[in-house]
């Protein structure tokens, strides 16, 4: 599976989030066959819900599928930005096998915080992580974040 292909799908969702007034973070969950089984947008700004992160939304949307297949299929969550601690915990609890993000979090890294800390160590060892595997998608995502920041300064 091409990480770039799925990161680009997530990036397209992030662009749609910005167009709708939301923050430019989106996530998709993909099964081993390459089918998108869940999508989510960061709607914190729109809903006023601080837990309405893209990764959590994708997990909620794919909930029934995850419950039926997470242990028997290698599911991958693609997100436009490195997940926070809350989202990383949800990803681990959902038993998603792999995590791929386009850009590291500018505000703090969940992986750096948890690395070596012993927190959820058994689950942590079972999660494969690919950080910023597609330079072009990462560049476009950083541009989208800067555009969103500029829009907020103007409004």
OpenMM code with the backbone's topology and positions (N, CA, C; nanometers):
from openmm import Vec3, app, unit

residues = "UNK UNK UNK UNK UNK UNK UNK UNK UNK UNK UNK UNK UNK UNK UNK UNK UNK UNK UNK UNK UNK UNK UNK UNK UNK UNK UNK UNK UNK UNK UNK UNK UNK UNK UNK UNK UNK UNK UNK UNK UNK UNK UNK UNK UNK UNK UNK UNK UNK UNK UNK UNK UNK UNK UNK UNK UNK UNK UNK UNK UNK UNK UNK UNK UNK UNK UNK UNK UNK UNK UNK UNK UNK UNK UNK UNK UNK UNK UNK UNK UNK UNK UNK UNK UNK UNK UNK UNK UNK UNK UNK UNK UNK UNK UNK UNK UNK UNK UNK UNK UNK UNK UNK UNK UNK UNK UNK UNK UNK UNK UNK UNK UNK UNK UNK UNK UNK UNK UNK UNK UNK UNK UNK UNK UNK UNK UNK UNK UNK UNK UNK UNK UNK UNK UNK UNK UNK UNK UNK UNK UNK UNK UNK UNK UNK UNK UNK UNK UNK UNK UNK UNK UNK UNK UNK".split()
positions = [
    Vec3(0.0837, -0.1185, 0.0000),
    Vec3(0.0000, 0.0000, 0.0000),
    Vec3(0.0877, 0.1242, 0.0000),
    Vec3(0.0492, 0.2219, -0.0759),
    Vec3(0.1233, 0.3473, -0.0837),
    Vec3(0.0765, 0.4434, 0.0247),
    Vec3(0.1664, 0.4745, 0.1182),
    Vec3(0.1293, 0.5689, 0.2233),
    Vec3(0.0910, 0.7039, 0.1632),
    Vec3(0.1642, 0.7453, 0.0596),
    Vec3(0.1353, 0.8740, -0.0029),
    Vec3(-0.0060, 0.8831, -0.0564),
    Vec3(-0.0538, 0.7758, -0.1158),
    Vec3(-0.1898, 0.7741, -0.1718),
    Vec3(-0.2928, 0.8008, -0.0624),
    Vec3(-0.2800, 0.7334, 0.0501),
    Vec3(-0.3786, 0.7479, 0.1568),
    Vec3(-0.3607, 0.8786, 0.2339),
    Vec3(-0.2365, 0.9257, 0.2471),
    Vec3(-0.2156, 1.0561, 0.3089),
    Vec3(-0.2780, 1.1660, 0.2234),
    Vec3(-0.2722, 1.1488, 0.0916),
    Vec3(-0.3339, 1.2469, 0.0020),
    Vec3(-0.4865, 1.2475, 0.0192),
    Vec3(-0.5473, 1.1321, 0.0380),
    Vec3(-0.6919, 1.1267, 0.0636),
    Vec3(-0.7228, 1.2015, 0.1933),
    Vec3(-0.6433, 1.1768, 0.2968),
    Vec3(-0.6636, 1.2476, 0.4237),
    Vec3(-0.6436, 1.3982, 0.4045),
    Vec3(-0.5436, 1.4380, 0.3258),
    Vec3(-0.5189, 1.5789, 0.2997),
    Vec3(-0.6374, 1.6437, 0.2284),
    Vec3(-0.6981, 1.5728, 0.1342),
    Vec3(-0.8172, 1.6255, 0.0660),
    Vec3(-0.9306, 1.6480, 0.1670),
    Vec3(-0.9457, 1.5579, 0.2625),
    Vec3(-1.0462, 1.5761, 0.3682),
    Vec3(-1.0100, 1.6967, 0.4554),
    Vec3(-0.8814, 1.7170, 0.4815),
    Vec3(-0.8381, 1.8319, 0.5624),
    Vec3(-0.8709, 1.9627, 0.4905),
    Vec3(-0.8538, 1.9647, 0.3606),
    Vec3(-0.8904, 2.0845, 0.2835),
    Vec3(-1.0405, 2.1113, 0.2956),
    Vec3(-1.1202, 2.0056, 0.2911),
    Vec3(-1.2648, 2.0214, 0.3070),
    Vec3(-1.2979, 2.0741, 0.4462),
    Vec3(-1.2231, 2.0316, 0.5469),
    Vec3(-1.2456, 2.0802, 0.6833),
    Vec3(-1.2218, 2.2298, 0.6906),
    Vec3(-1.1156, 2.2774, 0.6278),
    Vec3(-1.0850, 2.4210, 0.6269),
    Vec3(-1.1951, 2.4974, 0.5548),
    Vec3(-1.2412, 2.4436, 0.4428),
    Vec3(-1.3486, 2.5091, 0.3678),
    Vec3(-1.4753, 2.5220, 0.4520),
    Vec3(-1.4952, 2.4282, 0.5443),
    Vec3(-1.6115, 2.4320, 0.6322),
    Vec3(-1.5889, 2.5078, 0.7620),
    Vec3(-1.4743, 2.5745, 0.7731),
    Vec3(-1.4458, 2.6528, 0.8927),
    Vec3(-1.3725, 2.5779, 1.0014),
    Vec3(-1.3321, 2.4554, 0.9724),
    Vec3(-1.2653, 2.3732, 1.0727),
    Vec3(-1.1147, 2.3786, 1.0625),
    Vec3(-1.0502, 2.3091, 1.1538),
    Vec3(-0.9044, 2.3013, 1.1584),
    Vec3(-0.8569, 2.2000, 1.0549),
    Vec3(-0.7423, 2.2198, 0.9912),
    Vec3(-0.6984, 2.1335, 0.8814),
    Vec3(-0.6357, 2.0016, 0.9251),
    Vec3(-0.7107, 1.9246, 0.9990),
    Vec3(-0.6640, 1.7902, 1.0331),
    Vec3(-0.7750, 1.6925, 0.9976),
    Vec3(-0.7363, 1.5850, 0.9277),
    Vec3(-0.8305, 1.4809, 0.8897),
    Vec3(-0.7624, 1.3458, 0.9059),
    Vec3(-0.8435, 1.2419, 0.9233),
    Vec3(-0.7913, 1.1067, 0.9396),
    Vec3(-0.8792, 1.0090, 0.8635),
    Vec3(-0.8164, 0.9030, 0.8150),
    Vec3(-0.8904, 0.7927, 0.7532),
    Vec3(-0.8364, 0.6619, 0.8091),
    Vec3(-0.9219, 0.5618, 0.8121),
    Vec3(-0.8821, 0.4274, 0.8528),
    Vec3(-0.8966, 0.3381, 0.7311),
    Vec3(-0.7913, 0.2612, 0.7024),
    Vec3(-0.7853, 0.1788, 0.5821),
    Vec3(-0.7619, 0.0339, 0.6221),
    Vec3(-0.8367, -0.0579, 0.5595),
    Vec3(-0.8141, -0.1998, 0.5881),
    Vec3(-0.7044, -0.2552, 0.4982),
    Vec3(-0.6722, -0.3814, 0.5153),
    Vec3(-0.5609, -0.4439, 0.4433),
    Vec3(-0.5839, -0.4499, 0.2922),
    Vec3(-0.7100, -0.4452, 0.2489),
    Vec3(-0.7421, -0.4467, 0.1059),
    Vec3(-0.7331, -0.3071, 0.0434),
    Vec3(-0.7117, -0.2041, 0.1258),
    Vec3(-0.7041, -0.0682, 0.0756),
    Vec3(-0.8366, 0.0043, 0.0743),
    Vec3(-0.9373, -0.0524, 0.1414),
    Vec3(-1.0676, 0.0127, 0.1514),
    Vec3(-1.0669, 0.1111, 0.2680),
    Vec3(-1.1183, 0.2315, 0.2455),
    Vec3(-1.1346, 0.3285, 0.3536),
    Vec3(-1.2591, 0.2881, 0.4319),
    Vec3(-1.2409, 0.2561, 0.5600),
    Vec3(-1.3523, 0.2088, 0.6430),
    Vec3(-1.3965, 0.3129, 0.7452),
    Vec3(-1.3253, 0.4244, 0.7533),
    Vec3(-1.3644, 0.5312, 0.8447),
    Vec3(-1.2947, 0.6606, 0.8074),
    Vec3(-1.3646, 0.7721, 0.8239),
    Vec3(-1.3069, 0.9037, 0.7993),
    Vec3(-1.3438, 0.9957, 0.9142),
    Vec3(-1.2602, 1.0947, 0.9373),
    Vec3(-1.2906, 1.1904, 1.0424),
    Vec3(-1.2223, 1.3232, 1.0189),
    Vec3(-1.2867, 1.4288, 1.0640),
    Vec3(-1.2330, 1.5638, 1.0563),
    Vec3(-1.2179, 1.6186, 1.1966),
    Vec3(-1.1252, 1.7103, 1.2149),
    Vec3(-1.1157, 1.7823, 1.3403),
    Vec3(-1.2237, 1.8896, 1.3377),
    Vec3(-1.3216, 1.8766, 1.4266),
    Vec3(-1.4329, 1.9724, 1.4316),
    Vec3(-1.4376, 2.0450, 1.5655),
    Vec3(-1.3259, 2.0531, 1.6328),
    Vec3(-1.3197, 2.1198, 1.7635),
    Vec3(-1.3719, 2.2622, 1.7536),
    Vec3(-1.3229, 2.3390, 1.6557),
    Vec3(-1.3619, 2.4791, 1.6413),
    Vec3(-1.5097, 2.4930, 1.6055),
    Vec3(-1.5582, 2.4036, 1.5226),
    Vec3(-1.6950, 2.4122, 1.4738),
    Vec3(-1.7961, 2.3704, 1.5805),
    Vec3(-1.7634, 2.2647, 1.6552),
    Vec3(-1.8591, 2.2096, 1.7524),
    Vec3(-1.8376, 2.2599, 1.8942),
    Vec3(-1.7197, 2.3143, 1.9209),
    Vec3(-1.6883, 2.3547, 2.0578),
    Vec3(-1.6598, 2.2357, 2.1478),
    Vec3(-1.6352, 2.1209, 2.0889),
    Vec3(-1.6067, 1.9976, 2.1635),
    Vec3(-1.4565, 1.9712, 2.1574),
    Vec3(-1.3850, 1.9862, 2.2702),
    Vec3(-1.2397, 1.9676, 2.2664),
    Vec3(-1.1952, 1.8248, 2.2379),
    Vec3(-1.2869, 1.7291, 2.2370),
    Vec3(-1.2503, 1.5911, 2.2041),
    Vec3(-1.2829, 1.5554, 2.0589),
    Vec3(-1.3301, 1.6507, 1.9810),
    Vec3(-1.3726, 1.6241, 1.8427),
    Vec3(-1.2539, 1.6280, 1.7469),
    Vec3(-1.1540, 1.5465, 1.7769),
    Vec3(-1.0350, 1.5367, 1.6918),
    Vec3(-1.0622, 1.4413, 1.5761),
    Vec3(-0.9882, 1.4588, 1.4685),
    Vec3(-1.0094, 1.3796, 1.3471),
    Vec3(-0.9924, 1.2301, 1.3720),
    Vec3(-0.8889, 1.1933, 1.4473),
    Vec3(-0.8624, 1.0515, 1.4705),
    Vec3(-0.9752, 0.9865, 1.5501),
    Vec3(-1.0235, 1.0560, 1.6518),
    Vec3(-1.1340, 1.0039, 1.7336),
    Vec3(-1.2606, 0.9940, 1.6491),
    Vec3(-1.2842, 1.0937, 1.5650),
    Vec3(-1.4007, 1.0920, 1.4777),
    Vec3(-1.3953, 0.9746, 1.3796),
    Vec3(-1.2778, 0.9491, 1.3233),
    Vec3(-1.2636, 0.8356, 1.2306),
    Vec3(-1.2878, 0.7036, 1.3029),
    Vec3(-1.2375, 0.6926, 1.4250),
    Vec3(-1.2580, 0.5701, 1.5031),
    Vec3(-1.4058, 0.5523, 1.5355),
    Vec3(-1.4724, 0.6600, 1.5756),
    Vec3(-1.6167, 0.6519, 1.6044),
    Vec3(-1.6951, 0.6104, 1.4807),
    Vec3(-1.6603, 0.6704, 1.3659),
    Vec3(-1.7306, 0.6385, 1.2418),
    Vec3(-1.7107, 0.4948, 1.1967),
    Vec3(-1.5945, 0.4411, 1.2272),
    Vec3(-1.5635, 0.3035, 1.1876),
    Vec3(-1.5893, 0.2048, 1.3005),
    Vec3(-1.6495, 0.2505, 1.4081),
    Vec3(-1.6672, 0.1688, 1.5285),
    Vec3(-1.7133, 0.0259, 1.5068),
    Vec3(-1.8288, 0.0048, 1.4426),
    Vec3(-1.8744, -0.1332, 1.4213),
    Vec3(-1.7748, -0.2169, 1.3413),
    Vec3(-1.7133, -0.1559, 1.2391),
    Vec3(-1.6147, -0.2277, 1.1587),
    Vec3(-1.4945, -0.2643, 1.2453),
    Vec3(-1.4478, -0.1697, 1.3259),
    Vec3(-1.3332, -0.1947, 1.4122),
    Vec3(-1.3610, -0.3075, 1.5104),
    Vec3(-1.4776, -0.3043, 1.5712),
    Vec3(-1.5117, -0.4088, 1.6679),
    Vec3(-1.5149, -0.5469, 1.6031),
    Vec3(-1.5567, -0.5522, 1.4791),
    Vec3(-1.5661, -0.6810, 1.4096),
    Vec3(-1.4347, -0.7266, 1.3483),
    Vec3(-1.3450, -0.6329, 1.3141),
    Vec3(-1.2293, -0.6700, 1.2322),
    Vec3(-1.0915, -0.6322, 1.2869),
    Vec3(-1.0822, -0.5464, 1.3874),
    Vec3(-0.9513, -0.4953, 1.4292),
    Vec3(-0.8541, -0.6055, 1.4692),
    Vec3(-0.9033, -0.7096, 1.5321),
    Vec3(-0.8125, -0.8170, 1.5752),
    Vec3(-0.7743, -0.9115, 1.4630),
    Vec3(-0.8542, -0.9154, 1.3568),
    Vec3(-0.8256, -1.0097, 1.2485),
    Vec3(-0.7677, -0.9434, 1.1240),
    Vec3(-0.7716, -0.8103, 1.1157),
    Vec3(-0.7187, -0.7383, 0.9997),
    Vec3(-0.6153, -0.6369, 1.0456),
    Vec3(-0.5196, -0.6123, 0.9622),
    Vec3(-0.4215, -0.5076, 0.9897),
    Vec3(-0.4784, -0.3752, 0.9396),
    Vec3(-0.5334, -0.2963, 1.0309),
    Vec3(-0.5912, -0.1670, 0.9953),
    Vec3(-0.4873, -0.0574, 1.0157),
    Vec3(-0.4908, 0.0424, 0.9280),
    Vec3(-0.3976, 0.1547, 0.9361),
    Vec3(-0.4769, 0.2838, 0.9458),
    Vec3(-0.4357, 0.3709, 1.0388),
    Vec3(-0.4948, 0.5028, 1.0490),
    Vec3(-0.3966, 0.6027, 0.9887),
    Vec3(-0.4436, 0.6773, 0.8881),
    Vec3(-0.3658, 0.7826, 0.8244),
    Vec3(-0.4210, 0.9157, 0.8735),
    Vec3(-0.3332, 1.0044, 0.9166),
    Vec3(-0.3765, 1.1348, 0.9641),
    Vec3(-0.2819, 1.2422, 0.9122),
    Vec3(-0.3355, 1.3614, 0.8953),
    Vec3(-0.2553, 1.4691, 0.8394),
    Vec3(-0.1575, 1.5278, 0.9403),
    Vec3(-0.1782, 1.5021, 1.0688),
    Vec3(-0.0912, 1.5571, 1.1717),
    Vec3(-0.0692, 1.4526, 1.2814),
    Vec3(0.0472, 1.4537, 1.3401),
    Vec3(0.0782, 1.3591, 1.4472),
    Vec3(-0.0279, 1.3669, 1.5571),
    Vec3(-0.0806, 1.2540, 1.5995),
    Vec3(-0.1872, 1.2537, 1.6994),
    Vec3(-0.1405, 1.3020, 1.8374),
    Vec3(-0.2361, 1.3606, 1.9096),
    Vec3(-0.2116, 1.4003, 2.0483),
    Vec3(-0.2217, 1.2759, 2.1370),
    Vec3(-0.1981, 1.2940, 2.2642),
    Vec3(-0.2031, 1.1816, 2.3586),
    Vec3(-0.3425, 1.1194, 2.3630),
    Vec3(-0.4479, 1.2022, 2.3635),
    Vec3(-0.5846, 1.1495, 2.3660),
    Vec3(-0.6093, 1.0598, 2.2448),
    Vec3(-0.5733, 1.1085, 2.1267),
    Vec3(-0.5974, 1.0322, 2.0046),
    Vec3(-0.5119, 0.9066, 1.9990),
    Vec3(-0.3872, 0.9181, 2.0437),
    Vec3(-0.3009, 0.8005, 2.0457),
    Vec3(-0.3594, 0.6926, 2.1362),
    Vec3(-0.4128, 0.7326, 2.2503),
    Vec3(-0.4786, 0.6362, 2.3388),
    Vec3(-0.5976, 0.5701, 2.2710),
    Vec3(-0.6774, 0.6486, 2.1989),
    Vec3(-0.7929, 0.5928, 2.1278),
    Vec3(-0.7484, 0.4965, 2.0182),
    Vec3(-0.6413, 0.5301, 1.9484),
    Vec3(-0.5889, 0.4431, 1.8425),
    Vec3(-0.5442, 0.3097, 1.9018),
    Vec3(-0.4759, 0.3159, 2.0136),
    Vec3(-0.4312, 0.1933, 2.0802),
    Vec3(-0.5501, 0.1104, 2.1284),
    Vec3(-0.6484, 0.1759, 2.1900),
    Vec3(-0.7656, 0.1030, 2.2408),
    Vec3(-0.8470, 0.0424, 2.1270),
    Vec3(-0.8459, 0.1058, 2.0096),
    Vec3(-0.9190, 0.0532, 1.8939),
    Vec3(-0.8450, -0.0616, 1.8265),
    Vec3(-0.7250, -0.0909, 1.8737),
    Vec3(-0.6421, -0.1996, 1.8216),
    Vec3(-0.6073, -0.1828, 1.6744),
    Vec3(-0.5825, -0.0587, 1.6365),
    Vec3(-0.5363, -0.0282, 1.5013),
    Vec3(-0.3890, -0.0664, 1.4944),
    Vec3(-0.3505, -0.1344, 1.3874),
    Vec3(-0.2163, -0.1929, 1.3788),
    Vec3(-0.1078, -0.0941, 1.3396),
    Vec3(-0.1424, 0.0076, 1.2596),
    Vec3(-0.0397, 0.0995, 1.2115),
    Vec3(-0.0939, 0.2418, 1.2085),
    Vec3(-0.0030, 0.3347, 1.2271),
    Vec3(-0.0350, 0.4771, 1.2297),
    Vec3(0.0613, 0.5486, 1.1364),
    Vec3(0.0069, 0.6308, 1.0473),
    Vec3(0.0889, 0.7061, 0.9525),
    Vec3(0.0426, 0.8510, 0.9567),
    Vec3(0.1386, 0.9446, 0.9754),
    Vec3(0.0988, 1.0852, 0.9718),
    Vec3(0.1824, 1.1632, 0.8736),
    Vec3(0.1220, 1.2733, 0.8239),
    Vec3(0.1882, 1.3565, 0.7228),
    Vec3(0.2900, 1.4501, 0.7850),
    Vec3(0.2547, 1.5193, 0.8941),
    Vec3(0.3471, 1.6140, 0.9573),
    Vec3(0.3451, 1.5950, 1.1088),
    Vec3(0.4596, 1.6213, 1.1706),
    Vec3(0.4677, 1.6174, 1.3156),
    Vec3(0.3899, 1.7325, 1.3762),
    Vec3(0.3430, 1.7141, 1.4974),
    Vec3(0.2637, 1.8152, 1.5663),
    Vec3(0.3536, 1.9298, 1.6111),
    Vec3(0.3191, 2.0504, 1.5718),
    Vec3(0.3971, 2.1689, 1.6099),
    Vec3(0.3806, 2.2017, 1.7581),
    Vec3(0.2741, 2.1562, 1.8190),
    Vec3(0.2427, 2.1954, 1.9561),
    Vec3(0.2857, 2.0930, 2.0604),
    Vec3(0.3348, 1.9803, 2.0192),
    Vec3(0.3771, 1.8784, 2.1138),
    Vec3(0.3601, 1.7399, 2.0562),
    Vec3(0.4521, 1.6542, 2.0846),
    Vec3(0.4545, 1.5213, 2.0256),
    Vec3(0.4093, 1.4162, 2.1256),
    Vec3(0.3024, 1.3476, 2.0942),
    Vec3(0.2561, 1.2389, 2.1799),
    Vec3(0.3591, 1.1273, 2.1844),
    Vec3(0.4203, 1.0981, 2.0710),
    Vec3(0.5147, 0.9867, 2.0680),
    Vec3(0.6381, 1.0167, 2.1517),
    Vec3(0.6866, 1.1398, 2.1482),
    Vec3(0.8015, 1.1754, 2.2311),
    Vec3(0.7657, 1.1721, 2.3789),
    Vec3(0.6449, 1.2170, 2.4115),
    Vec3(0.5997, 1.2163, 2.5501),
    Vec3(0.5910, 1.0737, 2.6049),
    Vec3(0.5408, 0.9818, 2.5228),
    Vec3(0.5170, 0.8458, 2.5693),
    Vec3(0.6361, 0.7531, 2.5538),
    Vec3(0.7288, 0.7852, 2.4653),
    Vec3(0.8437, 0.6980, 2.4409),
    Vec3(0.9236, 0.6779, 2.5693),
    Vec3(0.9425, 0.5543, 2.6043),
    Vec3(1.0221, 0.5227, 2.7220),
    Vec3(0.9506, 0.5453, 2.8531),
    Vec3(0.8254, 0.5908, 2.8486),
    Vec3(0.7539, 0.6218, 2.9716),
    Vec3(0.6833, 0.5020, 3.0334),
    Vec3(0.6753, 0.3918, 2.9612),
    Vec3(0.6101, 0.2731, 3.0145),
    Vec3(0.4584, 0.2762, 3.0057),
    Vec3(0.4013, 0.3861, 2.9559),
    Vec3(0.2560, 0.3990, 2.9492),
    Vec3(0.2028, 0.3160, 2.8337),
    Vec3(0.1120, 0.2272, 2.8618),
    Vec3(0.0537, 0.1380, 2.7611),
    Vec3(0.1608, 0.0626, 2.6824),
    Vec3(0.2652, 0.0217, 2.7522),
    Vec3(0.3807, -0.0366, 2.6840),
    Vec3(0.3450, -0.1591, 2.6002),
    Vec3(0.2561, -0.2434, 2.6470),
    Vec3(0.2200, -0.3619, 2.5681),
    Vec3(0.1512, -0.3234, 2.4378),
    Vec3(0.0590, -0.2275, 2.4446),
    Vec3(-0.0081, -0.1814, 2.3234),
    Vec3(0.0873, -0.1022, 2.2353),
    Vec3(0.1696, -0.0215, 2.2984),
    Vec3(0.2634, 0.0641, 2.2253),
    Vec3(0.3540, -0.0198, 2.1364),
    Vec3(0.4026, -0.1304, 2.1874),
    Vec3(0.4914, -0.2170, 2.1104),
    Vec3(0.4215, -0.2784, 1.9897),
    Vec3(0.2883, -0.2893, 1.9940),
    Vec3(0.2133, -0.3518, 1.8862),
    Vec3(0.1775, -0.2544, 1.7739),
    Vec3(0.2052, -0.1259, 1.7928),
    Vec3(0.1673, -0.0244, 1.6950),
    Vec3(0.2866, 0.0122, 1.6068),
    Vec3(0.2708, -0.0033, 1.4764),
    Vec3(0.3742, 0.0368, 1.3820),
    Vec3(0.3496, 0.1817, 1.3424),
    Vec3(0.4529, 0.2651, 1.3482),
    Vec3(0.4376, 0.4077, 1.3192),
    Vec3(0.5255, 0.4478, 1.2014),
    Vec3(0.4659, 0.5233, 1.1094),
    Vec3(0.5384, 0.5801, 0.9960),
    Vec3(0.5175, 0.7314, 1.0026),
    Vec3(0.6201, 0.8047, 1.0386),
    Vec3(0.6097, 0.9496, 1.0511),
    Vec3(0.6575, 1.0178, 0.9244),
    Vec3(0.5727, 1.0992, 0.8667),
    Vec3(0.6047, 1.1803, 0.7493),
    Vec3(0.6690, 1.1008, 0.6354),
    Vec3(0.6029, 0.9950, 0.5868),
    Vec3(0.6641, 0.9139, 0.4814),
    Vec3(0.6556, 0.9737, 0.3413),
    Vec3(0.5773, 1.0815, 0.3233),
    Vec3(0.5608, 1.1403, 0.1909),
    Vec3(0.5915, 1.2897, 0.1990),
    Vec3(0.7064, 1.3315, 0.1475),
    Vec3(0.7526, 1.4701, 0.1595),
    Vec3(0.6582, 1.5685, 0.0919),
    Vec3(0.6027, 1.5323, -0.0212),
    Vec3(0.5126, 1.6230, -0.0935),
    Vec3(0.3842, 1.6469, -0.0143),
    Vec3(0.3251, 1.5410, 0.0403),
    Vec3(0.2042, 1.5565, 0.1213),
    Vec3(0.2362, 1.6380, 0.2462),
    Vec3(0.3511, 1.6133, 0.3089),
    Vec3(0.3903, 1.6896, 0.4272),
    Vec3(0.4027, 1.8384, 0.3933),
    Vec3(0.4636, 1.8706, 0.2792),
    Vec3(0.4773, 2.0106, 0.2375),
    Vec3(0.3403, 2.0747, 0.2172),
    Vec3(0.2494, 2.0046, 0.1494),
    Vec3(0.1150, 2.0582, 0.1253),
    Vec3(0.0381, 2.0761, 0.2561),
    Vec3(0.0568, 1.9837, 0.3488),
    Vec3(-0.0123, 1.9947, 0.4770),
    Vec3(0.0391, 2.1148, 0.5548),
    Vec3(0.1675, 2.1370, 0.5539),
    Vec3(0.2230, 2.2551, 0.6239),
    Vec3(0.1693, 2.3840, 0.5619),
    Vec3(0.1568, 2.3877, 0.4293),
    Vec3(0.0987, 2.5044, 0.3618),
    Vec3(-0.0459, 2.5248, 0.4052),
    Vec3(-0.1221, 2.4158, 0.4150),
    Vec3(-0.2620, 2.4246, 0.4565),
    Vec3(-0.2730, 2.4768, 0.6001),
    Vec3(-0.1844, 2.4301, 0.6876),
    Vec3(-0.1838, 2.4804, 0.8254),
    Vec3(-0.1525, 2.6298, 0.8293),
    Vec3(-0.0549, 2.6748, 0.7504),
    Vec3(-0.0204, 2.8179, 0.7462),
    Vec3(-0.1372, 2.9000, 0.6929),
    Vec3(-0.2062, 2.8485, 0.5905),
    Vec3(-0.3232, 2.9171, 0.5359),
    Vec3(-0.4311, 2.9313, 0.6429),
    Vec3(-0.4537, 2.8244, 0.7183),
    Vec3(-0.5547, 2.8280, 0.8241),
    Vec3(-0.5153, 2.9297, 0.9314),
    Vec3(-0.3876, 2.9317, 0.9692),
    Vec3(-0.3393, 3.0289, 1.0672),
    Vec3(-0.3590, 3.1722, 1.0169),
    Vec3(-0.3302, 3.1987, 0.8887),
    Vec3(-0.3478, 3.3327, 0.8326),
    Vec3(-0.4955, 3.3725, 0.8340),
    Vec3(-0.5842, 3.2792, 0.8013),
    Vec3(-0.7281, 3.3089, 0.8019),
    Vec3(-0.7753, 3.3473, 0.9417),
    Vec3(-0.7232, 3.2795, 1.0410),
    Vec3(-0.7623, 3.3110, 1.1797),
    Vec3(-0.7144, 3.4483, 1.2208),
    Vec3(-0.5969, 3.4891, 1.1726),
    Vec3(-0.5439, 3.6224, 1.2069),
    Vec3(-0.6268, 3.7335, 1.1435),
    Vec3(-0.6817, 3.7065, 1.0239),
    Vec3(-0.7609, 3.8056, 0.9522),
    Vec3(-0.8990, 3.8199, 1.0139),
    Vec3(-0.9579, 3.7110, 1.0582),
    Vec3(-1.0955, 3.7157, 1.1092),
    Vec3(-1.1052, 3.7561, 1.2539),
] * unit.nanometer
topology = app.Topology()
chain = topology.addChain("A")
for resn in residues:
    res = topology.addResidue(resn, chain)
    for name in ("N", "CA", "C"):
        topology.addAtom(name, app.Element.getBySymbol(name[0]), res)
